[in-house]
């Protein structure tokens, strides 16, 4: 079954190691195969990876897009160790991301890393509001997705 992707005018998408930029009208693509695919809205750069969770996401993104993702594992483990040391409540997300990586489900790891970013943002907003309780791990059921 092909993946259906609709692109807005000017939107970019990564397919494998190629960046595809849409022209000036909406486009619908049907993509078959096993190449990694990442929409522009889901792409982080070094400049936009400006928080611990975003740096974890960037490391997972590089693993997902790379043909040799093992070269990013040391950076990933260093980042998650620093994150969990600073915020132990992130451990359920980090565990799930690591399990997806170990089972070679890198796209699922990337989705869970996005959940980690959302959790980090909730933590920051709670700190800024002066709340003493930690936010739940997931808006859905109290556990990481």
DSSP file (Angstrom, degrees, kcal/mol; ACC not computed):
  #  RESIDUE AA STRUCTURE BP1 BP2  ACC     N-H-->O    O-->H-N    N-H-->O    O-->H-N    TCO  KAPPA ALPHA  PHI   PSI    X-CA   Y-CA   Z-CA
    1    1 A X              0   0    0      0, 0.0     2,-0.2     0, 0.0    30,-0.0   0.000 360.0 360.0 360.0 131.7    0.0    0.0    0.0
    2    2 A X        -     0   0    0     30,-0.1     2,-0.5     1,-0.1    30,-0.2  -0.466 360.0-118.9 -80.2 148.2    1.4    3.4   -1.0
    3    3 A X  E     -A   31   0A   0     28,-3.1    28,-3.1    -2,-0.2     2,-0.5  -0.761  25.7-144.1 -84.3 127.5    1.8    6.3    1.4
    4    4 A X  E     -A   30   0A   0     -2,-0.5     2,-0.4    26,-0.2    26,-0.2  -0.844  20.9-179.1 -96.4 125.4   -0.3    9.3    0.3
    5    5 A X  E     -A   29   0A   0     24,-2.8    24,-3.3    -2,-0.5     2,-0.5  -0.990  12.4-159.5-126.1 126.3    1.4   12.6    0.9
    6    6 A X  E     -A   28   0A   0     -2,-0.4     2,-0.4    22,-0.2    22,-0.2  -0.925  12.1-160.0-106.3 128.0   -0.2   15.9    0.1
    7    7 A X  E     -A   27   0A   0     20,-3.2    20,-2.1    -2,-0.5     2,-0.1  -0.879   9.8-137.0-110.9 136.7    2.1   18.9   -0.2
    8    8 A X    >   -     0   0    0     -2,-0.4     3,-2.1    18,-0.2    14,-0.2  -0.398  51.2 -69.2 -77.6 163.5    1.2   22.6    0.0
    9    9 A X  T 3  S+     0   0    0      1,-0.3    15,-0.2    15,-0.2    -1,-0.2  -0.349 123.4   6.0 -55.0 129.1    2.7   25.0   -2.5
   10   10 A X  T 3  S+     0   0    0     13,-2.3    -1,-0.3     1,-0.3    14,-0.1   0.360  95.0 142.6  79.5  -5.0    6.4   25.4   -1.8
   11   11 A X    <   -     0   0    0     -3,-2.1    11,-3.0    12,-0.2     2,-0.3  -0.374  38.7-144.1 -71.0 147.3    6.4   22.6    0.9
   12   12 A X  E     -B   21   0B   0      9,-0.2    28,-1.9    -3,-0.1     2,-0.3  -0.782  15.3-174.2-111.8 156.4    9.4   20.3    1.0
   13   13 A X  E     -BC  20  39B   0      7,-2.2     7,-3.3    -2,-0.3     2,-0.5  -0.993  20.1-134.4-145.5 143.5    9.7   16.6    1.8
   14   14 A X  E     -BC  19  38B   0     24,-3.1    24,-2.3    -2,-0.3     2,-0.5  -0.890  21.1-179.9 -99.3 128.2   12.7   14.3    2.3
   15   15 A X  E >   -BC  18  37B   0      3,-2.6     3,-1.8    -2,-0.5     2,-0.4  -0.961  66.9 -44.9-126.3 111.2   12.5   11.0    0.6
   16   16 A X  T 3  S-     0   0    0     20,-3.5    22,-0.0    -2,-0.5    -2,-0.0  -0.543 123.4 -25.6  66.3-123.7   15.6    8.9    1.2
   17   17 A X  T 3  S+     0   0    0     -2,-0.4     2,-0.4    -3,-0.1    -1,-0.2   0.085 121.0  94.7-108.5  23.0   18.5   11.2    0.7
   18   18 A X  E <   -B   15   0B   0     -3,-1.8    -3,-2.6     2,-0.0     2,-0.5  -0.914  62.9-145.2-116.3 141.5   16.7   13.6   -1.6
   19   19 A X  E     -B   14   0B   0     -2,-0.4     2,-0.5    -5,-0.2    -5,-0.2  -0.918  16.8-162.7-102.3 126.2   14.8   16.8   -0.8
   20   20 A X  E     -B   13   0B   0     -7,-3.3    -7,-2.2    -2,-0.5     2,-0.5  -0.937   0.2-160.8-111.8 128.4   11.8   17.4   -3.0
   21   21 A X  E     -B   12   0B   0     -2,-0.5    -9,-0.2    -9,-0.2   -10,-0.1  -0.938  16.0-132.0-111.8 127.1   10.3   20.9   -3.2
   22   22 A X        -     0   0    0    -11,-3.0   -12,-0.2    -2,-0.5     4,-0.1  -0.411  19.8-127.2 -73.0 150.9    6.7   21.3   -4.4
   23   23 A X        -     0   0    0      2,-0.2   -13,-2.3   -14,-0.1   -12,-0.2   0.328  52.1 -61.2 -76.1-147.2    6.0   23.9   -7.0
   24   24 A X  S    S+     0   0    0    -15,-0.2     2,-0.3   -14,-0.1   -15,-0.2   0.166 111.4  58.1 -96.6  18.9    3.3   26.6   -6.6
   25   25 A X  S    S-     0   0    0    -17,-0.2   -15,-0.2   -18,-0.0    -2,-0.2  -0.970  93.9 -83.1-141.2 159.7    0.2   24.3   -6.3
   26   26 A X        -     0   0    0     -2,-0.3     2,-0.4   -17,-0.1   -18,-0.2  -0.306  48.1-166.8 -59.8 143.1   -1.0   21.5   -4.0
   27   27 A X  E     -A    7   0A   0    -20,-2.1   -20,-3.2    -4,-0.1     2,-0.5  -0.992  15.2-152.0-136.0 141.9    0.3   18.2   -5.0
   28   28 A X  E     -A    6   0A   0     -2,-0.4     2,-0.4   -22,-0.2   -22,-0.2  -0.970  17.4-172.0-114.5 125.3   -0.6   14.6   -4.0
   29   29 A X  E     -A    5   0A   0    -24,-3.3   -24,-2.8    -2,-0.5     2,-0.5  -0.896  15.5-154.5-115.0 145.5    2.1   12.0   -4.1
   30   30 A X  E     -A    4   0A   0     -2,-0.4     2,-0.5   -26,-0.2   -26,-0.2  -0.982  19.7-166.9-116.8 117.6    1.8    8.3   -3.7
   31   31 A X  E     -A    3   0A   0    -28,-3.1   -28,-3.1    -2,-0.5     2,-0.4  -0.912   8.1-176.2-115.2 126.4    5.1    6.8   -2.4
   32   32 A X        +     0   0    0     -2,-0.5     2,-0.3   -30,-0.2     3,-0.1  -0.917  42.3  53.0-117.0 146.8    5.9    3.1   -2.4
   33   33 A X  S    S-     0   0    0     -2,-0.4   -30,-0.1     1,-0.1    -2,-0.1  -0.768  86.0 -78.8 127.0-171.3    9.1    1.6   -1.0
   34   34 A X  S    S+     0   0    0     -2,-0.3    -1,-0.1     2,-0.1     3,-0.1   0.285  74.1 127.3-115.8   8.8   11.1    1.6    2.2
   35   35 A X        -     0   0    0     -3,-0.1     2,-0.1     1,-0.1    30,-0.1  -0.384  69.9-100.6 -65.8 144.2   13.0    4.9    1.9
   36   36 A X        -     0   0    0     28,-0.1   -20,-3.5    29,-0.1     2,-0.4  -0.432  40.1-161.9 -65.4 140.7   12.7    7.2    4.9
   37   37 A X  E     +C   15   0B   0    -22,-0.2     2,-0.4    -2,-0.1   -22,-0.2  -0.990  13.0 174.3-129.3 132.1   10.2   10.0    4.4
   38   38 A X  E     -C   14   0B   0    -24,-2.3   -24,-3.1    -2,-0.4     2,-0.1  -0.969  22.6-137.3-143.2 123.5   10.0   13.1    6.4
   39   39 A X  E >   -C   13   0B   0     -2,-0.4     3,-1.6   -26,-0.2     4,-0.3  -0.404  29.4-111.6 -75.0 155.2    7.8   16.2    5.9
   40   40 A X  G >  S+     0   0    0    -28,-1.9     3,-1.6     1,-0.3   -27,-0.1   0.862 116.3  58.9 -55.0 -40.4    9.2   19.6    6.3
   41   41 A X  G 3  S+     0   0    0      1,-0.3    -1,-0.3   -29,-0.2   -28,-0.1   0.700 106.9  48.9 -66.2 -17.9    7.1   20.3    9.4
   42   42 A X  G <  S+     0   0    0     -3,-1.6     2,-0.5     2,-0.0    -1,-0.3   0.356  89.4 102.9-101.1   3.6    8.7   17.3   11.1
   43   43 A X    <   -     0   0    0     -3,-1.6     2,-0.4    -4,-0.3    15,-0.1  -0.766  50.6-166.9 -94.6 127.8   12.3   18.2   10.2
   44   44 A X        -     0   0    0     -2,-0.5     2,-0.2    13,-0.1    -2,-0.0  -0.860   4.3-157.1-106.6 148.5   14.6   19.8   12.9
   45   45 A X     >  -     0   0    0     -2,-0.4     4,-1.2     1,-0.1     3,-0.1  -0.685  36.7-100.9-111.5 171.1   17.9   21.4   12.1
   46   46 A X  T  4 S+     0   0    0     -2,-0.2     3,-0.3     1,-0.2    -1,-0.1   0.890 125.1  52.3 -57.8 -38.7   20.9   22.0   14.4
   47   47 A X  T  4 S+     0   0    0      1,-0.2    -1,-0.2     3,-0.0    -3,-0.0   0.846 112.3  43.1 -68.6 -33.9   19.7   25.6   14.8
   48   48 A X  T  4 S+     0   0    0      1,-0.2     2,-1.8    -3,-0.1    -1,-0.2   0.550  89.4  88.8 -91.3  -6.8   16.1   24.6   15.8
   49   49 A X     <  +     0   0    0     -4,-1.2    -1,-0.2    -3,-0.3     6,-0.1  -0.527  52.6 146.1 -85.4  70.5   17.2   21.8   18.2
   50   50 A X        +     0   0    0     -2,-1.8     2,-0.3     4,-0.1    -1,-0.2   0.045  49.7  50.3-105.1  23.8   17.4   24.3   21.0
   51   51 A X  S  > S-     0   0    0      1,-0.1     4,-2.3    -3,-0.0     5,-0.2  -0.964  90.0-103.1-149.5 163.3   16.3   22.2   24.0
   52   52 A X  H  > S+     0   0    0     -2,-0.3     4,-1.8     1,-0.2     5,-0.1   0.916 121.4  46.4 -57.1 -44.8   17.3   18.8   25.4
   53   53 A X  H  > S+     0   0    0      1,-0.2     4,-2.4     2,-0.2    -1,-0.2   0.885 111.6  51.7 -66.9 -37.2   14.2   17.0   24.0
   54   54 A X  H  > S+     0   0    0      2,-0.2     4,-2.6     1,-0.2    -1,-0.2   0.860 107.6  52.6 -66.8 -34.4   14.7   18.6   20.6
   55   55 A X  H  X S+     0   0    0     -4,-2.3     4,-2.1     2,-0.2    -1,-0.2   0.874 108.7  50.3 -68.9 -35.4   18.3   17.5   20.5
   56   56 A X  H  X S+     0   0    0     -4,-1.8     4,-2.3     2,-0.2    -2,-0.2   0.934 110.7  49.8 -63.0 -45.8   17.1   13.9   21.3
   57   57 A X  H  X S+     0   0    0     -4,-2.4     4,-3.0     1,-0.2    -2,-0.2   0.920 109.3  51.6 -57.7 -45.5   14.6   14.3   18.4
   58   58 A X  H  X S+     0   0    0     -4,-2.6     4,-2.5     1,-0.2    -1,-0.2   0.906 109.0  50.2 -60.4 -42.3   17.4   15.5   16.1
   59   59 A X  H  X S+     0   0    0     -4,-2.1     4,-1.9     2,-0.2    -1,-0.2   0.915 113.3  45.6 -62.6 -42.4   19.6   12.5   17.0
   60   60 A X  H  X S+     0   0    0     -4,-2.3     4,-2.8     2,-0.2    -2,-0.2   0.899 111.1  53.9 -67.1 -39.9   16.7   10.1   16.2
   61   61 A X  H  X S+     0   0    0     -4,-3.0     4,-2.5     1,-0.2    -2,-0.2   0.921 108.4  49.0 -59.0 -44.8   15.9   12.0   13.0
   62   62 A X  H  X S+     0   0    0     -4,-2.5     4,-1.5     1,-0.2    -1,-0.2   0.883 111.6  49.4 -64.4 -37.7   19.5   11.6   11.9
   63   63 A X  H  < S+     0   0    0     -4,-1.9    -2,-0.2     2,-0.2    -1,-0.2   0.929 111.6  49.6 -63.6 -44.1   19.4    7.9   12.7
   64   64 A X  H  < S+     0   0    0     -4,-2.8    -2,-0.2     1,-0.2    -1,-0.2   0.895 116.7  39.9 -62.2 -42.5   16.1    7.6   10.7
   65   65 A X  H  < S+     0   0    0     -4,-2.5    -1,-0.2    -5,-0.2    -2,-0.2   0.686 101.2  89.6 -82.9 -18.0   17.4    9.3    7.7
   66   66 A X     <  -     0   0    0     -4,-1.5     3,-0.4    -5,-0.2   -50,-0.0  -0.481  66.2-147.0 -84.1 147.9   20.9    7.8    7.7
   67   67 A X  S    S+     0   0    0      1,-0.3     2,-0.3    -2,-0.2    -1,-0.1   0.685 104.1  41.6 -79.7 -18.9   21.9    4.6    6.0
   68   68 A X    >   +     0   0    0      1,-0.1     3,-1.3     2,-0.0    -1,-0.3  -0.680  68.6 165.7-126.7  75.5   24.3    4.0    8.9
   69   69 A X  G >   +     0   0    0     -3,-0.4     3,-1.6    -2,-0.3     4,-0.4   0.641  61.3  80.7 -71.6 -12.6   22.4    5.0   11.9
   70   70 A X  G >> S+     0   0    0      1,-0.3     3,-1.2     2,-0.2     4,-0.5   0.805  80.8  66.9 -62.3 -28.0   24.8    3.4   14.3
   71   71 A X  G <4 S+     0   0    0     -3,-1.3     4,-0.3     1,-0.2    -1,-0.3   0.652 101.4  48.5 -69.7 -12.4   27.2    6.4   14.0
   72   72 A X  G <> S+     0   0    0     -3,-1.6     4,-2.2    -4,-0.2    -1,-0.2   0.492  87.0  88.1-101.0  -6.0   24.6    8.5   15.8
   73   73 A X  H <> S+     0   0    0     -3,-1.2     4,-2.8    -4,-0.4     5,-0.2   0.888  83.6  53.7 -64.7 -40.5   23.9    6.1   18.7
   74   74 A X  H  X S+     0   0    0     -4,-0.5     4,-2.1     1,-0.2    -1,-0.2   0.926 111.3  46.4 -60.4 -43.7   26.7    7.5   21.0
   75   75 A X  H  > S+     0   0    0     -4,-0.3     4,-2.5     2,-0.2    -1,-0.2   0.914 112.1  52.2 -62.4 -42.3   25.3   11.0   20.7
   76   76 A X  H  X S+     0   0    0     -4,-2.2     4,-2.6     1,-0.2     5,-0.2   0.943 110.4  46.3 -59.3 -49.4   21.8    9.7   21.3
   77   77 A X  H  X S+     0   0    0     -4,-2.8     4,-2.0     1,-0.2    -1,-0.2   0.872 112.1  51.2 -65.4 -36.0   22.8    7.9   24.5
   78   78 A X  H  X S+     0   0    0     -4,-2.1     4,-2.1    -5,-0.2    -1,-0.2   0.928 111.8  47.9 -63.4 -44.4   24.7   10.9   25.8
   79   79 A X  H  X S+     0   0    0     -4,-2.5     4,-2.3     1,-0.2    -2,-0.2   0.910 112.5  47.0 -64.7 -43.7   21.8   13.1   25.2
   80   80 A X  H  X S+     0   0    0     -4,-2.6     4,-2.7     2,-0.2     5,-0.2   0.876 110.3  53.1 -70.3 -34.0   19.2   10.9   26.8
   81   81 A X  H  X S+     0   0    0     -4,-2.0     4,-2.2    -5,-0.2    -1,-0.2   0.930 111.6  45.9 -63.3 -44.0   21.5   10.3   29.9
   82   82 A X  H  X S+     0   0    0     -4,-2.1     4,-2.0     2,-0.2    -2,-0.2   0.902 113.6  50.1 -63.5 -41.1   21.8   14.1   30.3
   83   83 A X  H  X S+     0   0    0     -4,-2.3     4,-2.7     2,-0.2    -2,-0.2   0.934 112.4  44.8 -64.3 -47.0   18.0   14.6   29.8
   84   84 A X  H  < S+     0   0    0     -4,-2.7    -1,-0.2     2,-0.2    -2,-0.2   0.857 111.0  54.5 -69.1 -34.4   17.1   11.9   32.4
   85   85 A X  H  < S+     0   0    0     -4,-2.2     3,-0.3    -5,-0.2    -1,-0.2   0.913 116.1  38.8 -61.5 -41.3   19.6   13.2   34.9
   86   86 A X  H  < S+     0   0    0     -4,-2.0     2,-0.2     1,-0.3    -2,-0.2   0.829 135.8  17.6 -78.0 -33.0   18.1   16.7   34.6
   87   87 A X    ><  -     0   0    0     -4,-2.7     3,-2.3    -5,-0.2    -1,-0.3  -0.691  61.2-177.8-144.1  84.8   14.5   15.5   34.4
   88   88 A X  G >  S+     0   0    0     -3,-0.3     3,-1.9     1,-0.3     4,-0.2   0.738  79.4  73.6 -57.2 -23.4   13.9   11.9   35.6
   89   89 A X  G 3  S+     0   0    0      1,-0.3     3,-0.4     2,-0.1    -1,-0.3   0.635  85.6  66.7 -67.9 -10.3   10.2   12.2   34.7
   90   90 A X  G X> S+     0   0    0     -3,-2.3     4,-2.2     1,-0.2     3,-0.8   0.549  72.2  98.4 -82.0  -8.0   11.2   11.9   31.1
   91   91 A X  H <> S+     0   0    0     -3,-1.9     4,-2.9     1,-0.2     5,-0.3   0.846  74.9  56.1 -53.6 -42.6   12.3    8.3   31.6
   92   92 A X  H 3> S+     0   0    0     -3,-0.4     4,-1.9    -4,-0.2    -1,-0.2   0.900 111.3  44.8 -59.3 -37.9    9.1    6.7   30.2
   93   93 A X  H <> S+     0   0    0     -3,-0.8     4,-2.7    -4,-0.2    -2,-0.2   0.938 114.1  48.4 -67.5 -46.7    9.5    8.6   26.9
   94   94 A X  H  X S+     0   0    0     -4,-2.2     4,-2.7     1,-0.2    -2,-0.2   0.886 110.7  51.8 -62.2 -40.1   13.2    7.9   26.6
   95   95 A X  H  X S+     0   0    0     -4,-2.9     4,-2.5    -5,-0.2    -1,-0.2   0.926 111.0  47.0 -62.5 -45.0   12.6    4.2   27.4
   96   96 A X  H  X S+     0   0    0     -4,-1.9     4,-2.1    -5,-0.3    -2,-0.2   0.911 112.1  50.1 -65.4 -41.5   10.0    3.9   24.6
   97   97 A X  H  X S+     0   0    0     -4,-2.7     4,-2.2     1,-0.2    -2,-0.2   0.949 112.1  48.3 -60.0 -48.3   12.3    5.8   22.1
   98   98 A X  H  X S+     0   0    0     -4,-2.7     4,-2.7     1,-0.2    -2,-0.2   0.886 109.4  52.4 -60.6 -40.5   15.1    3.4   23.0
   99   99 A X  H  X S+     0   0    0     -4,-2.5     4,-1.6     1,-0.2    -1,-0.2   0.896 109.3  49.6 -63.6 -39.6   12.9    0.3   22.6
  100  100 A X  H  <>S+     0   0    0     -4,-2.1     5,-3.5     2,-0.2    -1,-0.2   0.897 111.8  48.7 -65.0 -39.4   11.8    1.5   19.2
  101  101 A X  H ><5S+     0   0    0     -4,-2.2     3,-1.9     3,-0.2    -2,-0.2   0.937 109.6  51.7 -65.2 -45.5   15.4    2.1   18.1
  102  102 A X  H 3<5S+     0   0    0     -4,-2.7    -1,-0.2     1,-0.3    -2,-0.2   0.816 111.4  47.5 -62.2 -29.9   16.5   -1.4   19.4
  103  103 A X  T 3<5S-     0   0    0     -4,-1.6    -1,-0.3    -5,-0.2    -2,-0.2   0.235 118.0-114.2 -95.1  14.3   13.7   -3.0   17.4
  104  104 A X  T < 5S+     0   0    0     -3,-1.9     2,-0.6     1,-0.2    -3,-0.2   0.814  74.9 134.3  59.7  34.8   14.7   -0.9   14.3
  105  105 A X     >< +     0   0    0     -5,-3.5     4,-2.0     1,-0.2    -1,-0.2  -0.648  19.7 160.7-108.9  71.1   11.4    1.0   14.3
  106  106 A X  H  >  +     0   0    0     -2,-0.6     4,-2.1     1,-0.2   -42,-0.2   0.811  67.9  55.1 -70.3 -31.7   13.0    4.4   13.8
  107  107 A X  H  > S+     0   0    0      2,-0.2     4,-2.2     1,-0.2    -1,-0.2   0.917 109.7  48.0 -67.1 -40.0    9.9    6.2   12.5
  108  108 A X  H  > S+     0   0    0      2,-0.2     4,-2.3     1,-0.2    -2,-0.2   0.880 109.8  53.1 -64.8 -37.1    8.1    5.2   15.7
  109  109 A X  H  X S+     0   0    0     -4,-2.0     4,-2.2     2,-0.2    -1,-0.2   0.897 108.2  51.0 -62.2 -39.7   11.1    6.3   17.7
  110  110 A X  H  X S+     0   0    0     -4,-2.1     4,-1.6     2,-0.2    -2,-0.2   0.904 109.1  49.9 -64.9 -42.3   10.8    9.7   15.9
  111  111 A X  H  X S+     0   0    0     -4,-2.2     4,-1.5     1,-0.2    -2,-0.2   0.900 111.5  48.8 -63.2 -40.4    7.1   10.0   16.7
  112  112 A X  H  X S+     0   0    0     -4,-2.3     4,-2.0     1,-0.2    -2,-0.2   0.860 106.7  56.2 -68.5 -34.0    7.8    9.2   20.4
  113  113 A X  H  X S+     0   0    0     -4,-2.2     4,-1.9     1,-0.2    -1,-0.2   0.847 104.1  54.1 -64.9 -32.2   10.6   11.8   20.4
  114  114 A X  H  X S+     0   0    0     -4,-1.6     4,-2.0     2,-0.2    -1,-0.2   0.888 106.5  51.4 -66.1 -38.7    8.0   14.3   19.3
  115  115 A X  H  X S+     0   0    0     -4,-1.5     4,-2.4     1,-0.2    -2,-0.2   0.879 106.8  54.8 -63.0 -37.5    5.9   13.3   22.3
  116  116 A X  H  X S+     0   0    0     -4,-2.0     4,-2.8     2,-0.2    -2,-0.2   0.902 105.9  51.4 -62.1 -41.8    8.9   13.9   24.4
  117  117 A X  H  X S+     0   0    0     -4,-1.9     4,-2.2     2,-0.2    -1,-0.2   0.919 110.1  49.1 -61.4 -43.7    9.2   17.4   23.0
  118  118 A X  H  X S+     0   0    0     -4,-2.0     4,-2.0     2,-0.2    -2,-0.2   0.904 111.6  49.1 -62.9 -40.9    5.5   18.1   23.9
  119  119 A X  H  X S+     0   0    0     -4,-2.4     4,-2.6     2,-0.2    -2,-0.2   0.919 109.4  52.2 -64.3 -43.2    6.1   16.7   27.4
  120  120 A X  H  X S+     0   0    0     -4,-2.8     4,-2.5     1,-0.2    -2,-0.2   0.904 108.3  51.3 -59.1 -41.2    9.2   19.0   27.8
  121  121 A X  H  X S+     0   0    0     -4,-2.2     4,-2.3     1,-0.2    -1,-0.2   0.888 109.4  50.0 -64.7 -38.3    7.1   22.0   26.8
  122  122 A X  H  X S+     0   0    0     -4,-2.0     4,-2.1     2,-0.2    -2,-0.2   0.901 110.3  51.2 -65.5 -39.7    4.4   21.1   29.4
  123  123 A X  H  X S+     0   0    0     -4,-2.6     4,-2.3     1,-0.2    -2,-0.2   0.939 110.8  47.9 -60.1 -46.9    7.2   20.8   32.0
  124  124 A X  H  X S+     0   0    0     -4,-2.5     4,-2.6     1,-0.2    -2,-0.2   0.906 110.9  50.3 -62.6 -42.4    8.6   24.2   31.1
  125  125 A X  H  X S+     0   0    0     -4,-2.3     4,-1.7     1,-0.2    -1,-0.2   0.862 110.1  51.0 -66.7 -33.9    5.1   25.8   31.2
  126  126 A X  H  X>S+     0   0    0     -4,-2.1     5,-1.9     2,-0.2     4,-0.7   0.902 111.1  48.0 -67.8 -40.5    4.4   24.3   34.6
  127  127 A X  H ><5S+     0   0    0     -4,-2.3     3,-0.8     1,-0.2    -2,-0.2   0.927 112.4  49.0 -63.9 -44.1    7.7   25.6   35.9
  128  128 A X  H 3<5S+     0   0    0     -4,-2.6    -1,-0.2     1,-0.2    -2,-0.2   0.821 111.0  50.0 -66.4 -30.4    7.0   29.0   34.5
  129  129 A X  H 3<5S-     0   0    0     -4,-1.7    -1,-0.2    -5,-0.2    -2,-0.2   0.583 112.8-119.5 -84.6  -8.6    3.5   29.1   36.0
  130  130 A X  T <<5 +     0   0    0     -3,-0.8    -3,-0.2    -4,-0.7     2,-0.1   0.621  56.3 157.8  83.2  12.9    4.9   28.1   39.4
  131  131 A X      < -     0   0    0     -5,-1.9    -1,-0.3    -6,-0.2    -2,-0.1  -0.471  33.9-154.8 -71.9 141.8    2.9   24.8   39.6
  132  132 A X        +     0   0    0     -2,-0.1     2,-0.3     2,-0.1    -1,-0.1   0.617  68.6  80.9 -93.6 -13.5    4.4   22.2   42.0
  133  133 A X  S    S-     0   0    0     -7,-0.1     2,-0.2     1,-0.0    -2,-0.1  -0.708  80.3-118.9 -96.9 147.3    2.9   19.1   40.3
  134  134 A X        -     0   0    0     -2,-0.3     3,-0.1     1,-0.1    -2,-0.1  -0.533  31.5-110.8 -78.2 145.8    4.4   17.5   37.3
  135  135 A X        -     0   0    0     -2,-0.2    -1,-0.1   -16,-0.1   -12,-0.1  -0.365  41.9 -93.5 -69.6 156.8    2.3   17.3   34.1
  136  136 A X        -     0   0    0      1,-0.1    -1,-0.1    -2,-0.0     7,-0.1  -0.284  31.4-116.3 -67.8 159.7    1.0   13.9   33.1
  137  137 A X  S    S+     0   0    0      5,-0.6     2,-0.3     1,-0.2     8,-0.2   0.765  95.3  17.0 -70.8 -26.0    3.1   11.9   30.6
  138  138 A X     >  -     0   0    0      6,-0.1     4,-1.1     1,-0.1    -1,-0.2  -0.997  62.9-137.0-148.5 142.5    0.4   11.9   27.9
  139  139 A X  T  4 S+     0   0    0     -2,-0.3    -1,-0.1     1,-0.1     5,-0.1   0.734 104.0  52.9 -68.1 -20.6   -2.7   13.9   27.4
  140  140 A X  T  4 S-     0   0    0      3,-0.2    -1,-0.1     1,-0.1     4,-0.1   0.971 131.5 -14.3 -82.1 -58.4   -4.5   10.7   26.4
  141  141 A X  T  4 S-     0   0    0      2,-0.5    -2,-0.1    -5,-0.0     3,-0.1   0.269  88.3 -98.1-139.6  13.1   -4.0    8.1   29.2
  142  142 A X  S  < S+     0   0    0     -4,-1.1    -5,-0.6     1,-0.3     2,-0.3   0.421  97.9  87.1  83.5  -4.6   -1.2    9.2   31.6
  143  143 A X  S    S-     0   0    0     -6,-0.1    -2,-0.5    -7,-0.1    -1,-0.3  -0.892  91.1 -87.6-123.4 156.0    1.4    7.0   29.9
  144  144 A X              0   0    0     -2,-0.3    -6,-0.1     1,-0.2   -32,-0.1  -0.343 360.0 360.0 -61.1 143.9    3.7    7.8   27.0
  145  145 A X              0   0    0     -8,-0.2    -1,-0.2   -33,-0.1   -33,-0.1   0.481 360.0 360.0 -68.3 360.0    2.1    6.9   23.6
